[in-house]
Amino acid sequence: MSATVLVLLDHEETGALRGSVLEVATAARVLADGGAVHGLWVGDEPLDPALPLLGRHGVTVVHAVTTGDADPHLTPVLAEALADAVAASGAEVLLALSTFENKEAVARLGVATGAGVVTDAAAVERDADGRVVATKSVLAGTWTTRCAVRADLAVVTLKAGSVPARPVDDDAPTIPEVVAREVAVSDRATRARIVRRTAAEPSDRPDLASADVVVVGGRGTEGDFAPLEELADVIGAAVGATRVATDEGWIGHEQQIGQTGVTVSPRLYIGAGVSGAVHHRGGMQASGTVVAVNSDPEAPIFEIADYGIVGDLFTVLPQVTEALRGR
Ligand SMILES: Cc1cc2nc3c(=O)[nH]c(=O)nc-3n(C[C@H](O)[C@H](O)[C@H](O)COP(=O)(O)OP(=O)(O)OC[C@H]3O[C@@H](n4cnc5c(N)ncnc54)[C@H](O)[C@@H]3O)c2cc1C
């Protein structure tokens, strides 16, 4: 059943695409099933450098939308831009990355349009009747559910790492056509105003939500994340934390993994001084390989770990770092 699928093209202020957007475009191609994949670019950041990459991943049309004086970082504004692009593209399916902002925006879109919305999906496909079906883990990772969308418009946010990005089998893919327009945003969407935005300190480490490898610290670090950061830098990992560690102020709240934090699904998760409480597991259960370092052999994290090291993280991690540094 071929259809038009619209993909929200998350990008940095430089215009660089967020890595996992190409994963979402790949999933969109499968759902489109021979139909068209359109992209939605919201904002006035430079789009041209991203076009060849989007073309290589099957996007044929990009709706380049600006919102006048309304800041598209506000989710009501983004929701109206999404509604506009859905109408303009004729899309039956909208896919976006699972970020806090996107989830809030698609929820607003669902309320406004009656779309069927599934957030934090780990996979998306069509069933035998052609309905969009999203797989997601719920109740802190204790259940896996499959949700079939019954509304005319299906909206799914996909977690980073759910689908490997795959280019089209075409030696000379076409550059997508760009359709530019300004969306007239309602007064209602701009009742809140962003008065200031401060960029986070630039970090050389990968983005936590989409990193391939994450090193995570908990209460067992007692606030000393240095051994974790050294290991992370040697293996190119992002650094995450439990809620205890962020509540203590040992590391920023944006690094918190779990039910009330970021959901991660890296190929490799290394947890040190992390007990593996259910609220934490809810945000990392989809990880590929789980390695746990904990001094307590009864720690619950060992129940889900593929490799466990019973020991003091301050002894174990520097040895691991040293061994890997030589490689
Ligand atoms: C509504 C709600 C939402 C929540 N959301 C989240 C969430 O999103 N994310 C989250 O993480 N938590 C969340 N929590 C908190 C969660 O329930 C746990 O309290 C928390 O995850 C525990 O963090 P921890 O593993 O760092 O600490 P602890 O459970 O105290 O575990 C510390 C571990 O470190 C080990 N350890 C100590 N010293 C060392 C050492 N030197 N070397 C090696 N190991 C050592 C100990 O054996 C222990 O297993 C939430 C709680 C509630 C009620």
The ligand as an SDF file (V2000), in Angstrom:
LIG
                    3D

 53 58  0  0  0  0  0  0  0  0999 V2000
    8.6270    8.6390   39.6580 C   0  0  0  0  0  0  0  0  0  0  0  0
   10.1000    8.3240   39.6280 C   0  0  0  0  0  0  0  0  0  0  0  0
   10.7980    8.5350   38.4660 C   0  0  0  0  0  0  0  0  0  0  0  0
   12.1490    8.2150   38.4210 C   0  0  0  0  0  0  0  0  0  0  0  0
   12.8330    8.4080   37.2420 N   0  0  0  0  0  0  0  0  0  0  0  0
   14.1140    8.0430   37.1730 C   0  0  0  0  0  0  0  0  0  0  0  0
   14.8510    8.1810   35.9600 C   0  0  0  0  0  0  0  0  0  0  0  0
   14.3600    8.6710   34.9440 O   0  0  0  0  0  0  0  0  0  0  0  0
   16.1280    7.7480   35.9400 N   0  0  0  0  0  0  0  0  0  0  0  0
   16.7420    7.1940   37.0300 C   0  0  0  0  0  0  0  0  0  0  0  0
   17.9130    6.8200   36.9130 O   0  0  0  0  0  0  0  0  0  0  0  0
   16.0810    7.0910   38.1860 N   0  0  0  0  0  0  0  0  0  0  0  0
   14.7990    7.5010   38.2930 C   0  0  0  0  0  0  0  0  0  0  0  0
   14.1580    7.3950   39.4860 N   0  0  0  0  0  0  0  0  0  0  0  0
   14.9340    6.9690   40.6520 C   0  0  0  0  0  0  0  0  0  0  0  0
   15.1370    5.4750   40.6790 C   0  0  0  0  0  0  0  0  0  0  0  0
   14.0000    4.8520   41.2830 O   0  0  0  0  0  0  0  0  0  0  0  0
   16.3820    5.0960   41.5080 C   0  0  0  0  0  0  0  0  0  0  0  0
   16.2970    5.6780   42.7840 O   0  0  0  0  0  0  0  0  0  0  0  0
   17.6880    5.5340   40.8460 C   0  0  0  0  0  0  0  0  0  0  0  0
   17.7340    5.1300   39.5040 O   0  0  0  0  0  0  0  0  0  0  0  0
   18.8630    4.9160   41.5840 C   0  0  0  0  0  0  0  0  0  0  0  0
   20.0370    5.5000   41.1350 O   0  0  0  0  0  0  0  0  0  0  0  0
   21.4300    4.8030   41.3670 P   0  0  0  0  0  0  0  0  0  0  0  0
   21.4480    3.4760   40.6960 O   0  0  0  0  0  0  0  0  0  0  0  0
   22.4540    5.7940   41.0060 O   0  0  0  0  0  0  0  0  0  0  0  0
   21.5040    4.6710   42.9520 O   0  0  0  0  0  0  0  0  0  0  0  0
   21.3580    3.4390   43.9120 P   0  0  0  0  0  0  0  0  0  0  0  0
   20.1010    2.7110   43.6750 O   0  0  0  0  0  0  0  0  0  0  0  0
   21.6200    3.9440   45.2850 O   0  0  0  0  0  0  0  0  0  0  0  0
   22.5300    2.4680   43.4780 O   0  0  0  0  0  0  0  0  0  0  0  0
   23.8800    2.7610   43.5920 C   0  0  0  0  0  0  0  0  0  0  0  0
   24.6370    1.5030   43.2170 C   0  0  0  0  0  0  0  0  0  0  0  0
   26.0240    1.7810   43.2200 O   0  0  0  0  0  0  0  0  0  0  0  0
   26.7120    0.6560   43.7180 C   0  0  0  0  0  0  0  0  0  0  0  0
   28.0090    1.1330   44.2020 N   0  0  0  0  0  0  0  0  0  0  0  0
   28.2650    1.9150   45.2930 C   0  0  0  0  0  0  0  0  0  0  0  0
   29.5800    2.1930   45.3560 N   0  0  0  0  0  0  0  0  0  0  0  0
   30.1700    1.5890   44.2850 C   0  0  0  0  0  0  0  0  0  0  0  0
   31.5020    1.5130   43.7970 C   0  0  0  0  0  0  0  0  0  0  0  0
   32.5050    2.1650   44.4070 N   0  0  0  0  0  0  0  0  0  0  0  0
   31.7410    0.7970   42.6880 N   0  0  0  0  0  0  0  0  0  0  0  0
   30.7460    0.1340   42.0420 C   0  0  0  0  0  0  0  0  0  0  0  0
   29.4530    0.1720   42.4740 N   0  0  0  0  0  0  0  0  0  0  0  0
   29.1790    0.8940   43.5720 C   0  0  0  0  0  0  0  0  0  0  0  0
   25.8040    0.1030   44.8050 C   0  0  0  0  0  0  0  0  0  0  0  0
   26.0580   -1.2690   45.0340 O   0  0  0  0  0  0  0  0  0  0  0  0
   24.4190    0.3480   44.1920 C   0  0  0  0  0  0  0  0  0  0  0  0
   23.9680   -0.7890   43.4580 O   0  0  0  0  0  0  0  0  0  0  0  0
   12.8110    7.7050   39.5620 C   0  0  0  0  0  0  0  0  0  0  0  0
   12.0840    7.5060   40.7260 C   0  0  0  0  0  0  0  0  0  0  0  0
   10.7470    7.8150   40.7740 C   0  0  0  0  0  0  0  0  0  0  0  0
    9.9840    7.5930   42.0470 C   0  0  0  0  0  0  0  0  0  0  0  0
  1  2  1  0
  2  3  1  0
  2 52  2  0
  3  4  2  0
  4  5  1  0
  4 50  1  0
  5  6  2  0
  6  7  1  0
  6 13  1  0
  7  8  2  0
  7  9  1  0
  9 10  1  0
 10 11  2  0
 10 12  1  0
 12 13  2  0
 13 14  1  0
 14 15  1  0
 14 50  1  0
 15 16  1  0
 16 17  1  0
 16 18  1  0
 18 19  1  0
 18 20  1  0
 20 21  1  0
 20 22  1  0
 22 23  1  0
 23 24  1  0
 24 25  2  0
 24 26  1  0
 24 27  1  0
 27 28  1  0
 28 29  2  0
 28 30  1  0
 28 31  1  0
 31 32  1  0
 32 33  1  0
 33 34  1  0
 33 48  1  0
 34 35  1  0
 35 36  1  0
 35 46  1  0
 36 37  1  0
 36 45  1  0
 37 38  2  0
 38 39  1  0
 39 40  1  0
 39 45  2  0
 40 41  1  0
 40 42  2  0
 42 43  1  0
 43 44  2  0
 44 45  1  0
 46 47  1  0
 46 48  1  0
 48 49  1  0
 50 51  2  0
 51 52  1  0
 52 53  1  0
M  END
$$$$
